[in-house]
């Protein structure tokens, strides 16, 4: 019997032991770069989701405040501040104020409901809703202007007005830049830009960042000091109301009291014509509402 065997030799080059060290390093670098990109995308998605949730909560707070205003039979010119009971991280602000709309030549009452929150980047974001509640009649416009004059006279009597930013800075012991920063943060002033000592004291006490409850307390004190500017008789939107100064509106009623109030140490309380201009009303319509003041 003849036996034969065949020997097959395998070369080491044909059977490599594994990856080289540079290849492993390169693979790890590629994997790290890919993972970092995926993590960045995930982080942005989570931040966007959180910001969207906060924005929806702020919208809900502003909408609830607006709906509450729309349900009222009467509105009054006011500014309110507070923190949401449902979402403590959200602060809200509600303002009811008149304004003149030149296209329709009417004066309207608008409500502005806003809510602020800090996003995931630590920046302040706001949601703001605006609604034109009703157009004012001629009688209501006269009443509003007269009420503004009374408020100015009361503030003058109480020595609550500071005319310039320099005087305001001297009053609180700060500089003009600080006063300007407070104004940019929303510190209330009069229609003609004068500073109110009540709010200067408040912003000075809290270093320019008063809490909503403190703002509300000062707003109530201010309302007691000046009287409430009630805009009476508004039961809902009245887009068909008379044009500002147009004949055919309600009767003008009693004559406005125009006697100047006590002085502020420099001059007297502003006349009706200045209050008219501060509200943004057209100067050429003033005599139609206050003919007795046409010579002043």
C-alpha positions as semicolon CSV with decimal commas, in nm:
position;residue;x (nm);y (nm);z (nm)
1;X;0,000;0,000;0,000
2;X;0,134;0,330;-0,102
3;X;0,037;0,635;0,114
4;X;0,088;0,989;-0,004
5;X;0,040;1,308;0,196
6;X;0,021;1,662;0,073
7;X;0,150;1,947;0,288
8;X;-0,002;2,288;0,233
9;X;0,188;2,581;0,378
10;X;-0,007;2,899;0,472
11;X;0,175;3,226;0,467
12;X;0,141;3,467;0,759
13;X;0,060;3,740;0,513
14;X;-0,258;3,554;0,409
15;X;-0,382;3,519;0,773
16;X;-0,352;3,864;0,941
17;X;-0,374;3,874;1,319
18;X;-0,608;4,194;1,335
19;X;-0,627;4,572;1,284
20;X;-0,324;4,785;1,326
21;X;-0,309;5,054;1,594
22;X;-0,354;5,349;1,351
23;X;-0,661;5,179;1,207
24;X;-0,814;5,142;1,555
25;X;-0,747;5,509;1,638
26;X;-0,903;5,622;1,311
27;X;-1,213;5,409;1,370
28;X;-1,255;5,547;1,723
29;X;-1,224;5,904;1,596
30;X;-1,492;5,845;1,334
31;X;-1,721;5,684;1,593
32;X;-1,668;5,976;1,837
33;X;-1,745;6,237;1,573
34;X;-2,060;6,057;1,468
35;X;-2,177;6,012;1,827
36;X;-2,112;6,379;1,909
37;X;-2,324;6,490;1,616
38;X;-2,607;6,260;1,721
39;X;-2,590;6,386;2,081
40;X;-2,599;6,749;1,964
41;X;-2,910;6,680;1,757
42;X;-3,077;6,503;2,048
43;X;-2,991;6,788;2,285
44;X;-3,134;7,048;2,045
45;X;-3,449;6,847;2,001
46;X;-3,497;6,823;2,379
47;X;-3,434;7,199;2,422
48;X;-3,677;7,283;2,144
49;X;-3,939;7,058;2,299
50;X;-3,893;7,222;2,639
51;X;-3,910;7,572;2,489
52;X;-4,223;7,481;2,299
53;X;-4,386;7,354;2,617
54;X;-4,297;7,677;2,801
55;X;-4,430;7,886;2,514
56;X;-4,759;7,697;2,514
57;X;-4,788;7,753;2,890
58;X;-4,720;8,124;2,848
59;X;-4,979;8,142;2,569
60;X;-5,230;7,970;2,797
61;X;-5,169;8,225;3,074
62;X;-5,202;8,522;2,836
63;X;-5,513;8,375;2,674
64;X;-5,683;8,317;3,011
65;X;-5,618;8,678;3,110
66;X;-5,756;8,803;2,778
67;X;-6,067;8,587;2,806
68;X;-6,124;8,719;3,156
69;X;-6,112;9,075;3,024
70;X;-6,346;9,000;2,736
71;X;-6,602;8,861;2,980
72;X;-6,625;9,193;3,170
73;X;-6,911;9,434;3,110
74;X;-6,692;9,735;3,188
75;X;-6,319;9,787;3,161
76;X;-6,092;10,034;3,329
77;X;-5,756;10,169;3,228
78;X;-5,514;9,968;3,433
79;X;-5,187;9,777;3,447
80;X;-5,165;9,454;3,645
81;X;-4,874;9,219;3,712
82;X;-4,845;8,878;3,869
83;X;-4,716;8,522;3,864
84;X;-4,915;8,234;3,727
85;X;-5,059;8,008;3,996
86;X;-5,062;7,714;3,758
87;X;-4,711;7,778;3,617
88;X;-4,498;7,955;3,882
89;X;-4,210;8,016;3,638
90;X;-4,429;8,238;3,420
91;X;-4,505;8,603;3,499
92;X;-4,790;8,790;3,335
93;X;-4,878;9,150;3,260
94;X;-5,218;9,289;3,161
95;X;-5,260;9,645;3,033
96;X;-5,582;9,818;2,930
97;X;-5,525;10,152;2,763
98;X;-5,678;10,385;2,503
99;X;-5,506;10,470;2,176
100;X;-5,585;10,668;1,865
101;X;-5,611;10,482;1,533
102;X;-5,551;10,732;1,250
103;X;-5,685;10,520;0,961
104;X;-6,039;10,503;1,098
105;X;-6,000;10,832;1,292
106;X;-6,130;10,663;1,605
107;X;-6,002;10,623;1,954
108;X;-6,006;10,266;2,077
109;X;-5,951;10,082;2,402
110;X;-5,710;9,794;2,364
111;X;-5,610;9,515;2,597
112;X;-5,258;9,378;2,592
113;X;-5,204;9,051;2,776
114;X;-4,849;8,919;2,786
115;X;-4,664;8,638;2,961
116;X;-4,289;8,607;3,007
117;X;-4,065;8,311;3,079
118;X;-3,698;8,207;3,065
119;X;-3,613;7,962;2,789
120;X;-3,358;7,681;2,812
121;X;-3,081;7,926;2,714
122;X;-3,167;8,157;3,004
123;X;-3,311;8,430;2,779
124;X;-3,640;8,607;2,846
125;X;-3,916;8,521;2,600
126;X;-4,265;8,669;2,584
127;X;-4,601;8,587;2,437
128;X;-4,826;8,889;2,375
129;X;-5,192;8,903;2,277
130;X;-5,363;9,229;2,174
131;X;-5,733;9,291;2,134
132;X;-5,919;9,609;2,042
133;X;-6,204;9,602;2,290
134;X;-6,421;9,892;2,175
135;X;-6,415;10,230;2,007
136;X;-6,482;10,523;2,235
137;X;-6,771;10,761;2,186
138;X;-6,722;11,136;2,190
139;X;-6,851;11,155;2,547
140;X;-6,615;10,881;2,662
141;X;-6,316;11,052;2,499
142;X;-6,397;11,376;2,680
143;X;-6,435;11,187;3,007
144;X;-6,102;11,013;2,955
145;X;-5,914;11,336;2,883
146;X;-6,068;11,507;3,187
147;X;-5,977;11,207;3,402
148;X;-5,619;11,225;3,281
149;X;-5,606;11,591;3,378
150;X;-5,734;11,508;3,726
151;X;-5,470;11,238;3,763
152;X;-5,194;11,481;3,669
153;X;-5,325;11,737;3,914
154;X;-5,338;11,477;4,193
155;X;-4,983;11,365;4,119
156;X;-4,873;11,728;4,123
157;X;-5,041;11,783;4,459
158;X;-4,872;11,474;4,602
159;X;-4,532;11,585;4,466
160;X;-4,496;11,253;4,280
161;X;-4,366;11,376;3,944
162;X;-4,005;11,405;3,828
163;X;-3,958;11,566;3,489
164;X;-3,619;11,447;3,357
165;X;-3,400;11,140;3,378
166;X;-3,129;11,348;3,545
167;X;-3,368;11,457;3,819
168;X;-3,489;11,097;3,857
169;X;-3,128;10,979;3,893
170;X;-3,064;11,245;4,159
171;X;-3,382;11,142;4,343
172;X;-3,280;10,774;4,379
173;X;-2,905;10,833;4,396
174;X;-2,823;10,658;4,068
175;X;-2,702;10,761;3,723
176;X;-2,901;10,834;3,408
177;X;-2,798;10,505;3,245
178;X;-2,954;10,314;3,533
179;X;-3,277;10,509;3,495
180;X;-3,280;10,431;3,122
181;X;-3,230;10,062;3,195
182;X;-3,528;10,069;3,430
183;X;-3,739;10,231;3,161
184;X;-3,635;9,960;2,913
185;X;-3,739;9,698;3,168
186;X;-4,087;9,849;3,177
187;X;-4,090;10,104;3,458
188;X;-4,420;10,296;3,416
189;X;-4,416;10,668;3,344
190;X;-4,677;10,929;3,263
191;X;-4,801;10,979;2,907
192;X;-4,561;11,270;2,853
193;X;-4,261;11,076;2,984
194;X;-4,238;11,212;3,337
195;X;-4,115;10,981;3,612
196;X;-4,329;10,880;3,910
197;X;-4,161;10,867;4,249
198;X;-4,361;10,565;4,360
199;X;-4,208;10,356;4,082
200;X;-3,864;10,512;4,118
201;X;-3,863;10,408;4,484
202;X;-3,980;10,058;4,392
203;X;-3,716;9,999;4,124
204;X;-3,448;10,145;4,349
205;X;-3,546;9,911;4,633
206;X;-3,524;9,599;4,412
207;X;-3,224;9,707;4,201
208;X;-3,435;9,748;3,888
209;X;-3,607;9,409;3,905
210;X;-3,916;9,433;4,130
211;X;-4,127;9,118;4,174
212;X;-4,479;9,113;4,028
213;X;-4,647;9,130;4,369
214;X;-4,455;9,447;4,455
215;X;-4,548;9,599;4,118
216;X;-4,912;9,517;4,180
217;X;-4,903;9,674;4,524
218;X;-4,754;9,997;4,389
219;X;-5,003;9,997;4,102
220;X;-5,288;9,981;4,354
221;X;-5,132;10,265;4,554
222;X;-5,095;10,467;4,236
223;X;-5,461;10,403;4,147
224;X;-5,571;10,517;4,492
225;X;-5,356;10,827;4,462
226;X;-5,477;10,933;4,118
227;X;-5,825;10,786;4,105
228;X;-5,941;10,511;3,872
229;X;-5,973;10,602;3,506
230;X;-6,290;10,404;3,446
231;X;-6,399;10,384;3,085
232;X;-6,771;10,357;3,144
233;X;-7,045;10,205;2,937
234;X;-6,841;9,961;2,727
235;X;-7,038;9,641;2,691
236;X;-6,855;9,497;2,394
237;X;-6,692;9,587;2,063
238;X;-6,862;9,879;1,887
239;X;-6,692;9,904;1,548
240;X;-6,973;10,122;1,418
241;X;-6,923;10,397;1,675
242;X;-6,893;10,760;1,566
243;X;-6,568;10,884;1,421
244;X;-6,349;11,092;1,644
245;X;-6,488;11,445;1,622
246;X;-6,761;11,346;1,377
247;X;-7,101;11,512;1,431
248;X;-7,379;11,284;1,537
249;X;-7,208;11,126;1,836
250;X;-7,341;11,151;2,190
251;X;-7,376;11,495;2,341
252;X;-7,062;11,642;2,486
253;X;-7,207;11,666;2,837
254;X;-7,076;11,901;3,101
255;X;-6,792;12,139;3,042
256;X;-6,454;12,011;3,149
257;X;-6,298;12,169;3,450
258;X;-5,985;12,343;3,329
259;X;-5,868;12,538;3,628
260;X;-5,500;12,463;3,681
261;X;-5,417;12,254;3,983
262;X;-5,156;12,330;4,247
263;X;-4,804;12,378;4,117
264;X;-4,526;12,124;4,128
265;X;-4,271;12,379;4,237
266;X;-4,199;12,460;3,870
267;X;-4,510;12,552;3,674
268;X;-4,865;12,425;3,706
269;X;-5,052;12,109;3,617
270;X;-5,073;12,058;3,238
271;X;-5,379;12,194;3,051
272;X;-5,628;11,980;2,865
273;X;-5,458;12,046;2,531
274;X;-5,132;11,890;2,653
275;X;-5,315;11,585;2,788
276;X;-5,486;11,556;2,449
277;X;-5,150;11,553;2,274
278;X;-5,001;11,306;2,522
279;X;-5,275;11,058;2,431
280;X;-5,169;11,079;2,065
281;X;-5,491;11,247;1,951
282;X;-5,481;11,475;1,644
283;X;-5,432;11,841;1,748
284;X;-5,680;11,972;1,489
285;X;-5,965;11,778;1,656
286;X;-5,918;11,928;2,003
287;X;-6,146;12,230;1,945
288;X;-6,429;12,000;1,839
289;X;-6,430;11,838;2,182
290;X;-6,334;12,134;2,399
291;X;-6,450;12,453;2,227
292;X;-6,421;12,640;2,557
293;X;-6,045;12,575;2,542
294;X;-5,993;12,697;2,187
295;X;-5,826;13,017;2,305
296;X;-5,568;12,839;2,524
